[in-house]
């Protein structure tokens, strides 16, 4: 089966990945409505922002809105959007039916996404609505390797220059942290987001190839194809805990682990923006202004390592899309000037960003995990052809998946999935069928369905065993399509059984996980309770299985699902809006 992770610039392949759209700002519960300051004749500009800076940029937009531009009241509406998925939507031609209201301005976390949009173009006229040239930064932030301070000191920080070479060597050492006299820390574990969705993941992957080649100048396609280069990058990828669409998944899990005094067991390093380190060390891993000060700083802080081989700068470009009319363009241009004003740049610096011209702010201190005197070697962004080859090569080298998908088929799944014209189960089945091709042929995937008493007294039934997609990909899709709703919701017993089953097929070289989709809450009397379930899900360092839960529709027990995901150091995804299930399921699959 062809993987959607395989990067191709053939239009047919672009159409094949066209359904991978996980734009979070389409979900009304993720973006707080912005009260209008304008009445009468107004010009509204819609700005799609990468999730990391969304909160601060939204605050700036609220302060800006209400100004007069060209004799009209100007208003900027900022919406949170995943950089990679907006890129895909722009490349193939924005479709408001599936992609939502189109933005007027786009601000991904890095200019690399505009390069990929031009490369992947599949629009009718072959031209994405992106101006030529490199877009102007709003703010900047270098990519860093964030490590818990005790671990960083164990490998020589801050006196020793550290980079990808040291991490690759540690990742490949079977002794793990025992090499440095700390066996209790276990194996070296890296958190890195999926480079097809996340800027941190994309730039970390690029930086690893630079380190493997041993160069800070231009990479070539021949470099990427070199066997020794692939071996180096493969070592890094094999240390991955799991992938994801945003770094917040790792930082939020780390904060919860730190609250329990277990930060050093969860993860050894995570690739993030520099400002992600200051956010975490202030007890605010989301970086959102409204949550700052609501959680204490961590017991074990993170420190930023600037890789000795060099790093890439997240330049947060301001990209005015070419389909704007003159009135919107005037407001968009005026808003950029406002963002570059001294007070607004100071606002961003107060959240750990550097100014648009690279100047660090007041948080660039050891107290917040940064070294103001650190020398940063900036890497040159690769050419479009090399960037494409890097993603293609990563698809081959990434850590494999060993995943059991569990789908709720209880009677409530027969209810209408609002906004889809289908019932919940039909919409969920469609999402699963569309998502399965995102796995590689050698990823192992199985399928269960559950409600109550599906197999004697058991609440679940195996529809397809966990085995390579290449062996039964079509059968997986067929069995999914055949599901019929009925019965109650035997959630907790099924959850534990799914974890135990995944342990029985455990692959130490893979990401071992359960993806669990439900629209309800546990309805089984006399079965396992949540209090008894949670301790059984906690990682022990041996045959750990992470759980990625999807709470589908309003009736889903999101609180219980979050506790389950947290206990296993996975992640919970809220699909309260049933029409968002395609996008949410794609975000879940990005972990693999």
C-alpha positions as CSV (number, residue, x, y, z in Angstrom):
1,X,0.0,0.0,0.0
2,X,1.4,3.4,-0.9
3,X,2.1,5.6,2.1
4,X,0.9,9.2,2.2
5,X,4.1,10.1,3.9
6,X,5.9,9.4,0.7
7,X,6.7,12.8,-0.8
8,X,5.9,13.1,-4.5
9,X,5.3,16.0,-6.6
10,X,3.2,14.2,-9.2
11,X,-0.2,15.7,-9.2
12,X,-1.9,12.4,-8.8
13,X,0.0,11.8,-5.6
14,X,-0.9,15.3,-4.4
15,X,-4.6,14.5,-4.9
16,X,-4.1,11.3,-2.9
17,X,-3.0,13.2,0.1
18,X,-5.6,15.9,-0.4
19,X,-7.8,14.7,2.4
20,X,-5.1,15.1,5.0
21,X,-6.4,18.3,6.4
22,X,-6.2,18.8,10.2
23,X,-6.8,22.6,10.5
24,X,-7.7,23.0,14.1
25,X,-9.1,26.5,13.8
26,X,-12.2,25.0,12.1
27,X,-13.3,23.7,15.4
28,X,-15.3,26.3,17.3
29,X,-14.2,25.0,20.7
30,X,-10.5,25.7,19.9
31,X,-10.7,29.4,18.9
32,X,-12.4,31.8,21.3
33,X,-14.7,34.2,19.3
34,X,-13.3,37.6,18.9
35,X,-15.7,40.5,19.7
36,X,-16.0,43.0,16.9
37,X,-14.8,46.5,17.5
38,X,-16.2,47.7,14.2
39,X,-19.7,48.7,13.3
40,X,-21.0,49.6,9.9
41,X,-18.6,49.5,7.0
42,X,-15.6,47.4,8.0
43,X,-12.8,45.4,6.5
44,X,-12.0,42.1,8.1
45,X,-8.8,40.2,7.5
46,X,-8.6,36.5,8.5
47,X,-5.1,35.4,9.5
48,X,-4.2,31.7,9.9
49,X,-1.4,31.4,12.5
50,X,0.7,28.5,13.6
51,X,-0.4,27.2,17.0
52,X,2.7,28.2,18.9
53,X,2.3,31.9,18.6
54,X,-1.5,32.0,18.2
55,X,-2.4,33.3,21.6
56,X,0.1,36.2,21.6
57,X,-0.8,37.1,18.0
58,X,-4.5,37.0,18.8
59,X,-3.9,39.4,21.7
60,X,-2.1,41.8,19.3
61,X,-4.9,41.5,16.8
62,X,-7.5,42.4,19.4
63,X,-5.5,45.5,20.4
64,X,-5.1,46.5,16.7
65,X,-8.7,45.9,15.6
66,X,-10.8,49.1,15.4
67,X,-8.2,51.2,13.7
68,X,-9.1,53.2,10.6
69,X,-7.4,52.1,7.4
70,X,-8.4,53.8,4.1
71,X,-11.4,55.4,5.8
72,X,-12.8,52.0,7.0
73,X,-12.7,50.2,10.3
74,X,-10.1,47.5,10.2
75,X,-10.4,44.1,12.0
76,X,-8.0,41.2,12.1
77,X,-9.3,37.8,13.1
78,X,-6.6,35.3,14.1
79,X,-7.3,31.6,13.9
80,X,-5.0,28.7,15.0
81,X,-3.9,26.5,12.1
82,X,-1.4,23.7,11.7
83,X,1.4,24.9,9.3
84,X,1.6,21.6,7.4
85,X,-2.1,21.2,6.8
86,X,-2.6,24.7,5.6
87,X,0.3,24.2,3.3
88,X,-1.5,21.1,1.8
89,X,-4.8,23.0,1.4
90,X,-3.1,25.9,-0.3
91,X,-1.1,23.7,-2.6
92,X,-4.0,21.7,-3.9
93,X,-6.4,24.6,-4.1
94,X,-8.4,25.8,-1.1
95,X,-11.8,24.2,-0.8
96,X,-14.0,26.0,1.7
97,X,-16.4,23.0,2.0
98,X,-13.6,20.8,3.4
99,X,-11.0,23.4,4.5
100,X,-13.3,26.0,6.0
101,X,-13.2,29.8,5.4
102,X,-10.1,30.7,3.5
103,X,-7.5,32.9,5.2
104,X,-6.3,36.2,3.8
105,X,-2.9,36.0,5.5
106,X,-1.0,32.9,6.5
107,X,1.7,32.8,9.2
108,X,3.3,29.4,9.5
109,X,6.2,28.9,11.9
110,X,8.8,28.9,9.1
111,X,9.2,29.9,5.4
112,X,9.9,26.3,4.5
113,X,6.2,25.7,4.3
114,X,5.8,28.3,1.6
115,X,8.5,26.5,-0.3
116,X,6.7,23.1,0.1
117,X,3.4,24.7,-1.0
118,X,5.0,25.8,-4.3
119,X,6.5,22.4,-4.8
120,X,3.4,20.5,-4.1
121,X,1.1,22.7,-6.1
122,X,-1.9,20.9,-7.6
123,X,-4.2,23.8,-8.3
124,X,-5.9,24.1,-11.7
125,X,-3.7,27.0,-12.8
126,X,-0.5,25.6,-11.1
127,X,0.0,28.6,-8.9
128,X,-0.6,28.7,-5.1
129,X,-1.8,32.1,-3.8
130,X,1.6,32.9,-2.3
131,X,3.7,35.9,-3.4
132,X,7.1,35.1,-4.8
133,X,10.2,35.6,-2.6
134,X,10.8,35.1,1.1
135,X,8.1,36.5,3.3
136,X,8.9,39.0,6.1
137,X,9.2,37.6,9.6
138,X,6.8,38.6,12.4
139,X,9.2,37.3,15.1
140,X,12.0,34.7,15.2
141,X,13.0,31.7,17.3
142,X,15.8,29.2,16.8
143,X,15.1,25.5,16.9
144,X,16.8,23.9,20.0
145,X,17.1,20.6,21.7
146,X,15.4,20.9,25.0
147,X,16.6,18.5,27.8
148,X,15.8,18.2,31.5
149,X,18.8,19.9,33.1
150,X,20.1,16.9,35.0
151,X,20.3,14.9,31.8
152,X,22.0,17.8,29.9
153,X,24.6,18.1,32.7
154,X,25.2,14.4,32.6
155,X,26.4,14.6,29.0
156,X,28.6,17.6,29.5
157,X,26.3,20.7,29.2
158,X,27.0,23.6,29.4
159,X,30.8,23.2,29.1
160,X,30.8,20.7,26.3
161,X,29.4,21.5,22.8
162,X,26.6,19.1,22.2
163,X,24.7,18.3,19.0
164,X,23.0,15.6,17.0
165,X,26.1,13.5,16.9
166,X,26.1,13.0,20.6
167,X,22.3,12.3,20.7
168,X,22.6,9.7,17.8
169,X,25.4,8.0,19.6
170,X,23.5,7.9,22.9
171,X,20.4,6.7,21.1
172,X,22.2,3.8,19.6
173,X,23.9,2.7,22.8
174,X,22.1,-0.3,24.3
175,X,23.2,0.9,27.8
176,X,21.2,4.0,27.5
177,X,21.7,6.4,30.4
178,X,23.6,3.7,32.2
179,X,26.5,4.9,30.1
180,X,26.6,8.0,32.3
181,X,26.0,6.2,35.5
182,X,22.3,6.8,35.5
183,X,20.6,3.5,34.7
184,X,17.4,4.6,36.4
185,X,16.8,6.9,33.5
186,X,16.5,4.0,31.1
187,X,17.0,4.4,27.3
188,X,17.5,7.7,25.6
189,X,14.0,8.9,24.5
190,X,13.5,11.7,22.0
191,X,10.3,13.6,21.3
192,X,10.0,14.9,17.8
193,X,7.0,16.0,15.9
194,X,6.0,14.7,12.5
195,X,7.9,16.8,9.8
196,X,4.9,16.7,7.4
197,X,2.8,18.6,10.0
198,X,5.0,20.4,12.4
199,X,7.8,23.0,11.9
200,X,9.8,21.8,14.8
201,X,9.7,18.3,13.4
202,X,10.5,19.5,9.9
203,X,13.5,21.6,10.9
204,X,14.8,19.0,13.4
205,X,14.8,16.4,10.5
206,X,16.6,18.9,8.2
207,X,19.1,19.6,11.0
208,X,19.8,15.9,11.5
209,X,20.7,15.5,7.9
210,X,23.0,18.5,8.0
211,X,24.7,16.9,11.1
212,X,25.0,13.6,9.3
213,X,26.6,15.2,6.3
214,X,28.9,17.3,8.5
215,X,28.1,20.5,6.6
216,X,26.4,23.9,7.3
217,X,26.3,24.9,3.7
218,X,24.0,23.6,1.0
219,X,22.8,20.0,1.1
220,X,22.5,18.0,-2.1
221,X,20.2,15.2,-3.2
222,X,23.3,12.9,-3.3
223,X,24.0,13.8,0.4
224,X,20.5,12.6,1.4
225,X,20.9,9.4,-0.5
226,X,24.2,8.6,1.1
227,X,24.1,5.3,3.1
228,X,26.1,6.7,6.0
229,X,23.8,9.7,6.2
230,X,20.8,7.5,6.3
231,X,22.4,5.3,9.0
232,X,23.0,8.4,11.2
233,X,19.5,9.8,10.8
234,X,18.0,6.3,11.4
235,X,19.7,6.1,14.8
236,X,18.0,9.4,15.7
237,X,14.6,8.2,14.5
238,X,14.8,4.9,16.4
239,X,15.0,6.9,19.7
240,X,11.6,8.5,19.1
241,X,9.0,8.1,21.8
242,X,6.2,8.8,19.2
243,X,5.6,11.5,16.7
244,X,2.8,14.1,16.8
245,X,1.4,17.1,15.1
246,X,2.4,19.7,17.8
247,X,5.2,19.9,20.4
248,X,2.6,20.8,23.1
249,X,1.8,17.1,23.3
250,X,5.3,16.4,24.6
251,X,5.6,19.5,26.8
252,X,2.2,18.9,28.4
253,X,3.0,15.3,29.1
254,X,6.3,16.3,30.6
255,X,4.7,18.8,32.9
256,X,2.3,16.1,34.2
257,X,5.2,13.8,34.7
258,X,7.1,16.5,36.5
259,X,4.1,17.1,38.8
260,X,4.5,13.5,39.9
261,X,8.3,13.8,40.2
262,X,8.9,11.6,37.1
263,X,10.1,14.0,34.5
264,X,13.4,12.2,33.9
265,X,11.5,8.9,33.1
266,X,9.2,10.4,30.5
267,X,11.5,11.9,27.9
268,X,15.2,12.7,27.5
269,X,15.0,15.4,24.9
270,X,12.4,17.2,22.7
271,X,13.0,19.4,19.7
272,X,11.2,22.8,20.2
273,X,11.4,26.5,19.4
274,X,13.6,28.3,21.9
275,X,10.5,30.1,23.2
276,X,9.0,26.7,24.0
277,X,11.7,26.2,26.7
278,X,10.8,29.5,28.4
279,X,7.1,28.7,28.2
280,X,7.7,25.4,29.9
281,X,10.0,26.8,32.5
282,X,7.3,29.4,33.5
283,X,4.8,26.6,34.0
284,X,3.0,27.5,30.8
285,X,3.8,24.9,28.1
286,X,1.0,26.0,25.8
287,X,2.5,29.5,25.6
288,X,-1.1,31.0,25.8
289,X,-1.3,34.3,27.6
290,X,-4.5,33.3,29.4
291,X,-2.8,30.3,31.1
292,X,0.3,32.0,32.2
293,X,0.7,31.9,36.0
294,X,-1.9,29.2,36.5
295,X,0.6,26.5,37.1
296,X,3.8,26.6,39.1
297,X,7.2,26.3,37.3
298,X,8.5,22.8,37.0
299,X,10.6,21.0,39.6
300,X,13.0,19.9,36.9
301,X,13.5,22.6,34.3
302,X,14.4,22.3,30.7
303,X,17.6,23.8,29.2
304,X,18.1,24.8,25.6
305,X,20.9,23.1,23.7
306,X,21.9,24.9,20.5
307,X,23.2,22.0,18.3
308,X,26.9,22.4,17.6
309,X,26.3,21.4,14.0
310,X,24.0,24.4,13.6
311,X,20.3,24.9,13.6
312,X,17.4,26.5,11.7
313,X,15.6,29.6,12.6
314,X,11.8,29.6,12.8
315,X,11.1,32.9,11.1
316,X,7.3,33.0,11.5
317,X,6.7,34.7,8.1
318,X,3.8,37.0,7.3
319,X,2.4,35.8,4.0
320,X,-0.4,38.0,2.5
321,X,-2.2,35.7,0.1
322,X,-2.7,37.0,-3.4
323,X,-6.5,36.5,-3.6
324,X,-7.1,39.5,-1.3
325,X,-8.7,42.5,-2.7
326,X,-7.2,46.0,-2.3
327,X,-9.1,46.8,0.8
328,X,-8.0,43.7,2.6
329,X,-4.5,44.1,1.3
330,X,-4.3,47.6,2.8
331,X,-5.4,46.3,6.2
332,X,-3.0,43.3,6.0
333,X,-0.1,45.6,5.2
334,X,-1.0,48.0,8.0
335,X,-1.2,45.1,10.5
336,X,2.3,43.9,9.6
337,X,3.6,47.4,10.4
338,X,1.8,47.3,13.7
339,X,3.3,43.9,14.5
340,X,6.8,45.3,13.9
341,X,6.2,48.3,16.2
342,X,8.3,48.4,19.3
343,X,5.5,47.7,21.8
344,X,4.2,44.7,20.0
345,X,7.7,43.3,19.4
346,X,8.3,43.7,23.2
347,X,5.0,41.8,23.8
348,X,6.3,38.8,21.8
349,X,9.7,39.0,23.5
350,X,8.0,38.8,26.9
351,X,6.8,35.4,25.8
352,X,10.3,34.2,24.8
353,X,10.4,35.1,21.1
354,X,13.2,37.0,19.5
355,X,12.3,40.1,17.6
356,X,11.8,40.0,13.8
357,X,15.4,41.0,13.4
358,X,16.7,38.3,15.8
359,X,17.1,40.3,19.1
360,X,16.5,38.2,22.3
361,X,14.2,39.5,25.0
362,X,14.2,39.6,28.8
363,X,13.6,35.8,29.2
364,X,16.9,34.9,27.5
365,X,18.5,34.0,30.8
366,X,19.7,30.9,32.6
367,X,16.7,31.2,35.0
368,X,14.5,30.3,32.0
369,X,16.8,27.7,30.6
370,X,18.5,29.8,27.9
371,X,22.1,31.0,27.5
372,X,22.2,34.6,26.2
373,X,25.9,34.1,25.3
374,X,25.3,30.9,23.3
375,X,26.7,30.9,19.8
376,X,24.1,29.9,17.2
377,X,25.3,28.6,13.8
378,X,22.4,29.2,11.4
379,X,21.9,26.5,8.8
380,X,20.9,27.4,5.2
381,X,17.5,26.2,4.3
382,X,17.7,23.4,1.7
383,X,16.6,23.9,-1.9
384,X,13.0,22.7,-2.7
385,X,14.4,19.6,-4.4
386,X,16.5,18.7,-1.4
387,X,13.7,19.4,1.0
388,X,11.5,17.0,-0.9
389,X,14.2,14.4,-0.8
390,X,14.6,14.8,2.9
391,X,10.9,14.1,3.6
392,X,11.0,11.2,1.2
393,X,14.0,9.8,3.0
394,X,12.5,10.4,6.4
395,X,9.4,8.4,5.4
396,X,11.7,5.4,4.8
397,X,13.8,5.9,8.0
398,X,11.1,6.9,10.5
399,X,10.3,4.6,13.4
400,X,7.7,2.0,12.6
401,X,4.3,1.7,14.1
402,X,2.6,-1.3,15.9
403,X,-0.9,0.0,16.4
404,X,-4.3,-1.5,17.4
405,X,-7.3,0.7,16.4
406,X,-10.4,0.2,18.5
407,X,-13.7,1.7,17.3
408,X,-16.9,2.2,19.4
409,X,-19.9,0.6,17.6
410,X,-22.4,1.0,20.4
411,X,-26.0,2.0,19.7
412,X,-25.3,5.7,20.2
413,X,-23.1,5.7,17.2
414,X,-26.3,5.4,15.1
415,X,-27.1,9.0,16.0
416,X,-26.5,11.7,13.4
417,X,-23.1,13.2,13.1
418,X,-24.1,16.8,12.8
419,X,-22.9,18.5,9.7
420,X,-21.9,15.3,7.9
421,X,-25.2,13.9,6.6
422,X,-24.2,10.5,8.1
423,X,-24.6,8.8,11.4
424,X,-21.6,8.8,13.8
425,X,-20.4,5.4,12.9
426,X,-20.5,6.0,9.2
427,X,-18.5,9.2,9.6
428,X,-16.0,7.5,11.9
429,X,-15.6,4.6,9.5
430,X,-14.9,7.0,6.6
431,X,-12.3,8.7,8.7
432,X,-10.5,5.4,9.5
433,X,-10.6,4.2,5.9
434,X,-9.2,7.5,4.7
435,X,-6.5,7.5,7.4
436,X,-5.2,3.9,6.9
437,X,-3.1,4.7,3.8
438,X,-1.1,7.1,5.8
439,X,0.7,4.1,7.4
440,X,3.6,2.6,5.6
441,X,3.4,-0.8,4.1
442,X,5.5,-2.3,6.9
443,X,3.7,-0.6,9.7
444,X,1.6,-3.1,11.7
445,X,-2.0,-2.3,12.3
446,X,-4.9,-4.2,13.7
447,X,-8.6,-3.5,14.2
448,X,-11.1,-4.1,17.0
449,X,-14.7,-3.0,17.5
450,X,-16.5,-2.8,20.8
451,X,-19.8,-2.2,22.5
452,X,-21.0,-4.8,25.0
453,X,-21.1,-8.7,24.7
454,X,-19.6,-8.8,21.3
455,X,-17.9,-12.1,21.8
456,X,-19.6,-14.1,24.5
457,X,-19.1,-12.1,27.7
458,X,-16.4,-10.0,26.1
459,X,-17.2,-6.5,25.0
460,X,-14.9,-6.4,22.0
461,X,-14.3,-8.5,18.9
462,X,-11.1,-8.7,16.7
463,X,-11.9,-7.7,13.1
464,X,-8.3,-7.9,11.9
465,X,-5.1,-9.0,13.7
466,X,-2.1,-6.7,14.2
467,X,0.1,-7.3,11.2
468,X,1.8,-5.4,8.3
469,X,-0.5,-3.1,6.3
470,X,1.0,-4.7,3.2
471,X,-0.6,-8.0,4.1
472,X,-4.1,-6.8,4.9
473,X,-4.6,-3.1,4.1
474,X,-7.6,-3.7,1.9
475,X,-9.1,-6.2,4.3
476,X,-8.8,-3.6,7.1
477,X,-10.7,-1.1,5.1
478,X,-13.4,-3.6,4.2
479,X,-13.9,-4.8,7.8
480,X,-14.2,-1.2,8.9
481,X,-16.9,-0.5,6.3
482,X,-18.9,-3.5,7.5
483,X,-19.4,-2.3,11.1
484,X,-23.0,-1.9,12.3
485,X,-24.0,0.0,15.5
486,X,-25.6,-1.7,18.5
487,X,-25.2,-2.4,22.2
488,X,-23.9,-0.4,25.2
489,X,-20.4,1.0,25.9
490,X,-18.0,-1.4,27.6
491,X,-15.2,1.1,27.6
492,X,-12.8,0.2,30.5
493,X,-12.7,-3.5,30.1
494,X,-12.1,-3.1,26.4
495,X,-9.3,-0.5,27.0
496,X,-7.4,-2.8,29.2
497,X,-7.8,-5.8,26.9
498,X,-6.6,-3.7,24.0
499,X,-3.4,-2.7,25.9
500,X,-2.8,-6.3,26.9
501,X,-3.2,-7.5,23.3
502,X,-0.8,-4.8,22.1
503,X,1.7,-6.0,24.7
504,X,1.4,-9.5,23.3
505,X,2.4,-8.2,19.8
506,X,5.0,-5.8,21.3
507,X,7.7,-4.7,18.9
508,X,10.7,-3.0,20.7
509,X,11.7,-1.3,17.5
510,X,8.3,0.3,16.9
511,X,5.9,2.8,18.4
512,X,3.5,0.5,20.3
513,X,0.1,2.2,20.7
514,X,-3.7,1.8,20.9
515,X,-6.0,4.3,19.1
516,X,-9.3,4.3,20.9
517,X,-12.4,6.1,19.4
518,X,-15.6,6.4,21.4
519,X,-18.7,8.7,21.6
520,X,-19.8,7.7,25.1
521,X,-18.8,6.7,28.6
522,X,-18.4,3.4,30.3
523,X,-21.8,1.8,30.7
524,X,-20.8,-1.6,31.9
525,X,-21.8,-2.4,35.5
526,X,-19.7,-4.9,37.4
527,X,-16.7,-4.4,35.1
528,X,-13.4,-2.6,35.6
529,X,-13.6,0.9,37.2
530,X,-11.6,3.9,36.0
531,X,-9.7,4.0,39.4
532,X,-8.6,0.4,38.9
533,X,-7.8,0.8,35.2
534,X,-5.5,3.8,35.3
535,X,-2.6,2.2,37.4
536,X,-2.6,-0.7,34.9
537,X,-1.8,1.7,32.0
538,X,1.2,3.5,33.5
539,X,4.5,3.0,31.7
540,X,7.0,0.9,33.5
541,X,9.9,1.0,31.0
542,X,9.1,-2.5,29.7
543,X,6.6,-3.1,26.9
544,X,5.0,0.4,27.4
545,X,1.9,1.0,25.3
546,X,0.7,4.6,24.7
547,X,-3.0,5.3,24.3
548,X,-4.3,7.9,21.9
549,X,-8.0,8.5,22.7
550,X,-10.6,10.3,20.6
551,X,-13.7,11.6,22.3
552,X,-16.2,11.7,19.6
553,X,-19.3,13.9,19.8
554,X,-20.6,15.8,22.9
555,X,-21.5,12.7,24.9
556,X,-18.0,11.4,25.1
557,X,-16.5,11.3,28.5
558,X,-13.6,13.6,27.7
559,X,-12.4,13.8,31.3
560,X,-12.0,10.0,31.6
561,X,-10.4,9.8,28.2
562,X,-7.9,12.5,29.1
563,X,-7.0,10.6,32.3
564,X,-6.5,7.4,30.3
565,X,-4.3,9.1,27.7
566,X,-2.3,10.9,30.5
567,X,-1.8,7.7,32.5
568,X,-0.2,6.0,29.4
569,X,1.7,9.1,28.3
570,X,-0.2,9.3,25.1
571,X,-2.7,12.1,24.1
572,X,-6.4,12.7,24.0
573,X,-8.1,14.3,21.0
574,X,-11.4,16.1,21.3
575,X,-13.7,15.5,18.4
576,X,-16.8,17.0,20.0
577,X,-17.8,18.3,16.6
578,X,-18.5,15.2,14.7
579,X,-17.8,16.8,11.4
580,X,-14.2,17.3,12.5
581,X,-13.5,13.5,12.8
582,X,-11.5,13.3,9.6
583,X,-9.2,16.1,10.7
584,X,-8.8,14.7,14.2
585,X,-8.1,11.2,13.1
586,X,-5.4,12.5,10.8
587,X,-3.8,14.4,13.7
588,X,-3.9,11.1,15.7
589,X,-2.2,9.2,12.9
590,X,0.5,11.8,12.7
591,X,1.9,10.2,15.9
592,X,3.0,7.3,13.9
